[in-house]
Amino acid sequence: MHLIVLENELTSQRGGQELNLLEVCRGLAHRGHRISLLYLKAGDLLAQYCLFCDRTIQIGSFGFDRRSVKDILKFLPSMAQVWQVPVSPDSVVFCNDYHFSLFGSALSYFRNLAYVCYLQIPPCDFNRQRTFGLSRVDRFIAVSQQTKRDWVTAGYAPDAIDVVYNGTNVEKFQPPADPAALRPLRGICDRATLISYVGRIDTEKGLETLIKAVALLSDRGVDLHLCLAGKPVVHYSASKGRLCEEEGRKYQRSLEALAHRLGVRDRITFLGHLADPVSLYQASDVTVLPSVWAEPFGRSIIESLACGTPVVASAIGGIPEILTGEFAAYLFAPGNAEALADRLEQVIGWRDRDPQFCDRARRHVATHFSDTHMVEGVERSLVETIPLGHTRMSQTS
């Protein structure tokens, strides 16, 4: 199979969506498939793609604002690049974000290729351009049943959407030999319970709820420290008419101010972006994902569990599909700081009470959410879709 991949920015700092695509493509390449990458912006992941891609092509634009002549003029040369990609009878277009659907549909139409769209986020921000582009998609792959339900509610046929859960490398994410030995790397007191969050610093992640829960636990006399690992999201500024890093930094400052008001600023460390969060998971007593939006999946959950560290998370989006069985006891109502504090208090001290938890957590991930399962599932959907491109070719010839 020849996979023609459409991606926005090749960076590890935006979130799980970009990392997930990299792991899928790398896994498919290792299984003998050929990869051509079409991308908008270079980043720290480009070098990794270059190790296994047949070719990488930077595209000027995947779409345009019809109200902007500048945008339209930028998109037209990109359309010419549709013809730069060599194709074969086993080629398929694989779009990592439905926002690129117009370019994906053009590539599919003009080159007579099957077209698959990866659904890693809920449907939103539809316009005529994206709706038209999505109308040509042959198959969707959603990262959770909840994400599939969201798209079915938006009007897409359920039998056109496969569900393939995200996966992680259980060889990379492993328990530490000595968790306490890792704490000096973070400057954390050995006595304190270490709580971690790994993800974007963004309003939809519910970090206010987490900080309030830390304050509640502190008032109860719990000795703890919270590490927040992530970079503020670059937001679009309506007043400036462009993406602006200051908007994200402003949100982080609001979190710091909240911690000051609640008297727990000295119990919270903002670590910034971690290219490799393994040691943080390993050093932590518990990881928290306090999302208040319909989180499609939540990679940090399976990464933490693979390291043997329990996860307390919001019962929202696709998260309850991950924390099943005994792990469902670690779910809490989104936005409820007191419920989160109660769950955390129940988890604290698990190493002494339940030393076998680590093995059960890793087995749960290996059984349901391994990177091998993910790559095999995506591969199966893509291969089954390729004949649709042949059908389209015969209809137009």
ABEGO torsion letter per residue (X at the ends): XBBBBBBBBBBAAAEAAAAAAAAAAAAAAAAGBBBBBBBABBBAAAAAAAAABABBBBBABABBBAABAAAAAAAAAAAAAAAABBBBAABBBBBABAAAAAAAAAAAAAAGBBBBBBBABBBBGBBAAAAAAAAABABBBBABAAAAAAAAAAGBBAAABBBBBBBBBAAABBBBABAAAAAAAAGBBAABBBBBBBEBBBAAAGAAAAAAAAAAAAAAGBBBBBBBBEBBBBBBBAAAGBBBAAAAAAAAAAAAAAAAAAGAAAABBBAEBBABAAAAAAABABBBBABABBBABGAAAAAAAAAGBBBBBBBBEAAAAABBEAAAAABBBBGBAAAAAAAAAAABGAAAABAAAAAAAAAAAAAAABAAAAAAAAAAAAAAAAAAAAAAAAAAX
